[in-house]
Amino acid sequence: MKIKKGDKVLVKTGKDSGKQGVVELSIPSENRVVVTGVNIVKRHRKGGGNQPGGIIEKPAPIDVSNVLLVCPNCDQAARVMYNTGDKGKVRVCRKCGKSI
């Protein structure tokens, strides 16, 4: 999976298409990522102990194929490829050609 925790991504399909956010959690076994502010779902929680009950909004995972990495160098959404060399396996932006 070419998208990791802390990466800035752009959602390209779905109800939140066009939104940008930072990856909170990466789930490689399921090919899914959790992005802040994207795919917000409401969950009803029963109160107990020191936690209050109510309706809680939280981001749900989305498929990694529905997001594009935003390159920090050229600040555009681009696909990512891997190059191997002296530094090992390095992610490279397909638009500007610089390492991420």
Secondary structure, DSSP 8 states (H G I E B T S, - for coil): ----TT-EEEE-SSTTTT-EEEEEEEETTTTEEEETTSSEEEEEE--BTTB--EEEEEE--EEGGGEEEE-TTT-SEE-EEEEEETTEEEEEETTT--B-
